[in-house]
Amino acid sequence: MKYVVIIGDGMADRPINELGGKTPLQKASTPNMDSMSVSGNPGRVRTIPMGMHPGSDVANLSILGYDPQLYYTGRAPLEAASIGVSLSGSDVAFRCNLVTLRFGDDGSSAVMEDYSSGHISTEEGRELIRDLDRRLGTEAIRFYPGVSYRHLMIWSGGPPDVQCVPPHDIIGRDIADYLPAGEGENVLRKLMNDSVAILGGHPVNIRRAENGNNPGNSVWFWGQGRKPALPTFREKYSLSGALISAVDLTRGLGIYAGFEILKVPGITGYLDTNYRGKAEAALKALKSTDFVYIHVEAPDEAGHSGNCNDKIRAIEDFDSFVVGPVMAGMKEFGEYRVLLLPDHPTPLELRTHTADPVPFVLFDSNSLQRNEGLTFDETMADRDGILIFEKGHTLMDYFIRGEASF
């Protein structure tokens, strides 16, 4: 038996007037996901435990079969693993976004204009972060470059419980009420202020402004935590595994789970990602491994930007170039199961994540269903007779073993 999980990050949404009361999933042309729904087992899963922040880190941890209430320590430690930064027991890793702040005329106020600095290129982002590390780094505090706008700050002996807000949650808002608060706030706020002075006139940002692109004119800290301790996927399920993602946090989860992290040229985490390459790499990996986890970030990014057309495009490309080829290629293996779902909703009207349950379909080559006319969208979650998992981490038990606590 071969197993594949396909994640359309943030794909679920809410009905919007622009689409005549439909969601992007309902509006998009998704023949491959619809075909899976007709022949598979539809269901609803709560990937975010009640009371926890609806981040992709929590959601994907849950989908992989790990109870976030037991194993979650923060987003940044996962990203540290992905970029090869080892954490000691006293280290606290912080996610360090390069963001665009829009300052008032007197410079005394600032609004979160863009959580991604216009999806700044990896090369530009790394140049900015390396300069910050040279200027602001100390024995206790270091900056590490990642991908695009997504970077890290490691604070040896830092406070894990300081309150930090994700920048994508406060688009268009004055940042004054969302700055770090609690133990260590003065250090973090000073670093952010100092970064503005360094980055504002940086040659990279001057060039970006000249080309009409948003500058990375500040850093923003969030998602902090210490190194987690997870049992490996093989220890849990006696299966070898591999993972494909353009996103550091998802790759970090895979590293802690003991997966092989598959390298696919041209994957970006955005609309221009190499969808086909992900599908091809997954099918190739299944020749020598039992389980592959495919994560596609593009729908989530479109949700954060609030762009309806981009989200529909991302969903359609996901269906055409990932779901379709994977389902066609799986036939080579005879017996197989495929699990398809969003990790969480990213509603266009909110431009951030929610903790609402999400629809899923579980396709089993040995147990074909006949759900005539069923399409893959949010309405699946309200049907009678579907599989329902209120504890998201138990879905993986059911997917692999056919058993779970409902």
N, C-alpha and C positions, 0 to 999 in steps of 0.2 A: 504493500500500500504506500502510495506517495501522497504528500499533503502540501497544499499551497494556501497561504492566506494573502488576500489582495486587499489593501487598504487604500481607499480614496479619501485622503485626509480632509476633514471639514466638508465633505461632499453634501451632507444633509443640511437642510435649510428650513425656512418657514415660507408660507404663501406670501407673495408680494403683489402689489397692484400692478406693477410694471409688466408682470407676466399673466395678468388676468386672474389673479388669485391662485396661481400655480407656483410651485417651487422650481428652482433650476433643474433638479432631478426629473421632475415631471415634464418640463418643457424640452429638455435635451433629448436627442435621438440616441437611444442606448439599446440597440437590438441585442447585443451580446449579454448585457446584464439582465435584460428582460427574458432572454432564452434560458439563462440560469435559473431565474425565478420560476418559470413555468415547470422546469424539470427538477428543481431543488426543494429544500425545506426552508420556508420563509420564517422569520422570527424577529424578535425585538430584544435588545440587550442594553442594559444600563452599564456603560463603560466607566462612568465617573461615580464612585461611591458617594452617598449622601454626605454633604458637608465639605467635600474636597473640591479644590479649584479645578475647573474643567480644562486642564492643559493636555496637550498631546502626549506629554510624558506619562501622566496618570492613566490616560486612556489606552495607550499602547502597552504599558505595563500590564494593565488589566486584560487586554486582549491576548497577550502572550501567556496568560495563566497565572500571573503573580498578583496576589492581593495587595493593592496599593496601600491599604491601611497597615499592612505588615512590613512592606519592603520599600515604600517610597521615602526618599530623603530630600529630593529636590531635583530640578532639571539640570542644573549646571554640572553636577558630578557625572552625569551620563555623557554630556558633551565633552567633558575632560577626557573620558576614556576614549571617545571617538578620535580626538586629535592627538592622542598619545601622551597626555599629561597625567602622570601618576600622582595620586593624592595620598598624603600621610594621614594618620588618624586625627591630627589637629588642623588639617587644612579645610577651609571652606571655599568651595568654588562658587563664583557668581557668574551668571550669564551677563555679558557685556555687549549690548546692542550699540551699533553706531546709528544714531538717530538724527533726524532733522528737527531742530527747534526753531520756531518762528518767534523772534523777540519783538517786544513792544518798542515804540519809538524811543522811549527813555532807557531801554535795556533792563528795566527792573522786573519785567514779567516775560514769561515765555509760554508758548503753546506747543503741544506735541503735534508737529506737522506730519511727520512720517516716521514710522517705527523702523524702516528699513533703509533710510537714506536713498530712496529711489532704487532699491535693490542694487546697491553699489557693487561693483565687481569685486571678486575675491582679491585680485591684485591690488586694487586701490585700498580696499579695507585693510589688508595686511600691512600696507605701507603706513597707514594711519596708526594702527595698533602698535606696530613696532616702534614708531616714533613716541607714542605715549609711554611705552614701557621704558624707553631710554630716558624720558623726561620725568616720569612719575613713579617708576618702579623703585622698590626698596627691597631690603632683605625679607620683609614680611609680605609685601604686595608685589605681584607680578602680573603682567598682561600677556595673553597668548592669542595669536591670530588664529581664526577659524576660517569660515566660508562666508563670502558676501558680507552681510551686516552682522553676522552671528559670531561673536568672539567671547573670550573668557577673561576673568580676573580671579586670581587665586590669592586668598588672604590666609597666611599661616597664623593659626590661633584666632581667626576671625569669628564673629558671632553668627551662628546659623539661624537665629530666631528673629533677626531684624525684619521689619515689615517692608517688603518691596513690591511694587505693582508692575505687572507686565506692560510695556509701552503700547502694545497693540490694543490694550483695553482703554486707553485714554486719548485716542486720536481726536484732535480738535479741541482738547481741553487744556486749561491752564495747568501747568505742572506743579504749582505751589502746594496743592493739597495731596500730591501723590509722591512726593520725595521720600527717600528712605526714612523710616521712623523706628526708634528704639535703640537698643544697644548698638553702638558703632555708627550711628547715623551721621555724626559730625565728620568722621573720616570719609564715608561714602559721598556725602554731599560736597565735601571739599574736592575730592577727586573729580566729581562731575563738573564742578565749577572750573577747576583747573584745566579740564579737558577742553572746555569751550574756548579758553584763551589760546590753547595750543592749536586746536583744529580749525578755528575760524579763519585764520589766514594761511592755512597749509596749502602748498602748491596743488595737491590733489583736489582739494575743494575749490580752489580758484578755477582750475580747469573744468571741474564739473559745473560750476556756476556759468562759466563762459559757454558751455555746451547746453545750457538749459536744464541741467540735472540737479536734483536735490543734493545738497552737501551733507556729509557726515560731520556735523558741527558740534556733536556732544556724544558722550557715552551715557548709557542708562543701565543700571544694575538691577538684576532681579533673578528669580529662580534659584536661589542659593541653597547649598546643602553639603553634607559630608558624604564620603564614599559609602555606597550601599553594599549590602552583603546578600547576594541572590544565589540560590541553588541553580545549577546550570539546567538548561532545557533537557539535556540528556539524562541528568539525574532525576528530573521530574517525569519524563515521558519515555526514556530509553530510545530516543531518536536523535540522529545527527541533524544539524540544521544549518541554514545559510540565510542571510538577510541582504536585501537591496534597498538602499535609501540614499537620497541626496542630503538628508538632514542629520546633523551631528547627534542630536539627542536620540534618534531612532537607532543609528549605528551604535551609539554607546550602550543602549539597551541590549542590542545584539551581542556586543562584546561581553557584557556581564552575563548574558545567557549562554555564552560559550559558542556562539554561531561563527561560522566563516562569514566575513563581510565581503561581499562580492563587489568588485570595482567595475563600474560601467562607464565608459567614456561619454561625456556630454550630458550627464545628469546634473541638473541645476537646482531642483526644488521649485522651479517656476514654470511658466507656460511653455518655455522653449526647451524643456527637458527632453531627454532621449527616451521617450516612452517605449519604443520598439526594442531598444537595447536592454531595457529592464526585463521585458518578456523573454527575449532570447537568452539572456543570462540565467534567468530562473529555470528555463527548460533544460539548458545545458547542465546546470548544477544538479538537477534532479537525477541525472544519470549516475551520480556518485553519492548523493545525500538523500535523506528521507523527507525533509521538510524545508520549504522556502517561504520566507516572509517578504512580500513585495509592498513597499510603501511609496505612495505617490503624493507629493506635497501640493501640487499645483492648484487643486480646487480650494484648499485652505487659504492660500495666498490671495486668490481672487476674492474670497469671502472677506478677508481682512481689508482689501482695497475697496470693497463695496461695489465692484464692477460686475454687473449682472451678465453682460455678454462674455466677459472673460471666464466667469464661472461655468457658464454653459459650454463654452469652448473647451475648458479643461476637462469637464465631465465627458464630453463627447470624444475627446482625444484619448482619455483614460479607457473608455469603452472600446474604441476602435483599435488602439495600438497596444493595450496591455491585456484587458480582459479577453478580447477576441482571440488573439494569438495564443494566450496561455490555455484557454479552453480547447482550442484546436490541437495544440501540441500535447496536451495531457493524455490524449487517446493512445499515444504511443506506449504509455505505461500500464495500460490495462485496468488495474484497480487504482482508483485515486479519489481524493476528496478535495474540494476547493471551498474555502470560506471567503465570502465577499462582504465588505461592510465599510462604512465611514468609521473613523475612530470617535468622532463627536460632531455635532453640528457647528457650522460657522455661518450664522445667518447674515445675509447681506445687509439687512436693516440695522444690525447691531455692530457688525464689523469685528466681532470677537466670538470666542467660543461660548457654548452653553452646555449645561449638564444633561440636557434632554436625552432620553434613550434613543437609540438609532436602529434602523432596520438592518437585517442581515439576511443572506441566503446561504445555506449549506448544501452544496452539490455533492452527492455521493454516487459514483459510477455504478455501484451495486444496488442502489435503491432509488430509481428514477420515479419522480412524482408526475402528476398530471394536473397542474394548476392553470387551467386554460384561461388565457387573457390576463394573467398576472404580470404586472410590470414592476421593475425595481425602483421604488421610491418610498417616501415617508409614509404613505398610506398603508403600506404593508404592515406597519407596526400596529395598526388598529384592527386588523382582520381577526376573525374568530378562528380558533384552532391552531394558531401559530405557536412556535416555540418561544418561551419567554424566560429570560435570564435576568433577574434583578441583581444578582451578584455577577458582574461582568467576568471576573476571573474564572468562573466555572464553565464558561462557554468553551474554552480550550479543552477542558477535560471531556466535554461532550464531543467536541470535534475529533479528538484523537481516540478516546476510549469508548465513546457512545454512552457515557454515564456522567451524571452531574447532579448536584443538589439544586433543584429548581426553586 
